[in-house]
Amino acid sequence: MATPKPMTIVLPNDLVRETKRAASAESTTPAKLVEVALRQYLTSRRWQRLRRWGAETAKRLGIKTEADLERFIRRRPARAQMRPR
């Protein structure tokens, strides 16, 4: 893991108090609590974008049901090898 870099953020007083209480209840630091929350938020956003892409792709391909998806998959030749990203 890379060396942590300090970052200054400004939060409303009530959120600071709640963050400190939650960190104490979790036996962690406010910074760690914010780090975990931010990682969860960013992961959630990535999944949202992936789901949106999947829905748009399915619509473009006319896939409306799981049966449509299975037919689509069966029509496509299997790839001998997955290409690395």
C-alpha positions in Angstrom: 0.0 0.0 0.0 1.2 3.5 -0.8 2.2 5.9 1.9 -1.0 7.8 3.2 -1.2 11.4 2.2 -2.8 14.0 4.5 -6.0 15.6 3.2 -7.9 18.4 4.8 -11.7 18.3 4.6 -14.3 20.6 6.2 -17.3 19.0 7.8 -20.3 20.4 9.7 -19.9 20.2 13.5 -22.7 17.6 13.9 -21.0 15.3 11.4 -17.7 15.7 13.2 -19.3 14.8 16.5 -21.1 11.8 15.0 -17.9 10.6 13.2 -15.9 10.8 16.5 -18.6 8.9 18.3 -18.9 6.2 15.6 -15.1 5.8 15.5 -14.9 5.4 19.3 -17.7 2.8 19.2 -15.8 0.9 16.4 -12.5 1.2 18.3 -10.9 3.0 15.4 -9.9 6.5 14.4 -12.1 9.1 12.7 -9.6 9.1 9.8 -9.9 5.3 9.4 -13.7 5.5 9.6 -13.8 8.2 6.9 -11.4 6.1 4.8 -13.6 3.0 5.0 -16.8 5.0 4.3 -15.1 6.7 1.3 -13.9 3.3 -0.1 -17.5 1.9 0.3 -18.9 4.9 -1.5 -16.5 4.7 -4.4 -17.1 0.9 -4.7 -20.8 1.6 -4.8 -20.4 4.2 -7.5 -18.3 1.8 -9.6 -21.1 -0.9 -9.3 -23.7 1.6 -10.2 -21.8 2.6 -13.4 -21.4 -1.1 -14.2 -25.1 -1.9 -13.7 -26.0 1.2 -15.9 -23.6 0.0 -18.6 -25.1 -3.5 -18.4 -28.7 -2.2 -18.7 -27.8 0.1 -21.6 -26.0 -2.8 -23.4 -28.9 -5.2 -22.8 -31.3 -2.6 -24.2 -29.1 -2.0 -27.2 -28.9 -5.8 -27.9 -32.7 -6.3 -27.3 -32.1 -8.5 -24.2 -35.1 -8.2 -21.9 -35.2 -11.4 -20.0 -32.8 -14.0 -18.7 -34.0 -16.3 -21.4 -33.0 -13.6 -24.0 -29.6 -13.4 -22.4 -29.1 -17.2 -22.5 -30.1 -17.3 -26.2 -27.7 -14.4 -26.9 -24.8 -16.3 -25.1 -25.5 -19.5 -26.9 -25.4 -17.7 -30.3 -21.9 -16.3 -29.6 -18.9 -18.6 -30.2 -16.9 -19.3 -27.1 -13.7 -17.4 -26.8 -10.6 -19.7 -26.6 -8.8 -17.3 -24.4 -9.8 -14.2 -22.4 -7.9 -11.2 -23.4 -6.0 -9.5 -20.5 -7.1 -5.9 -19.7 
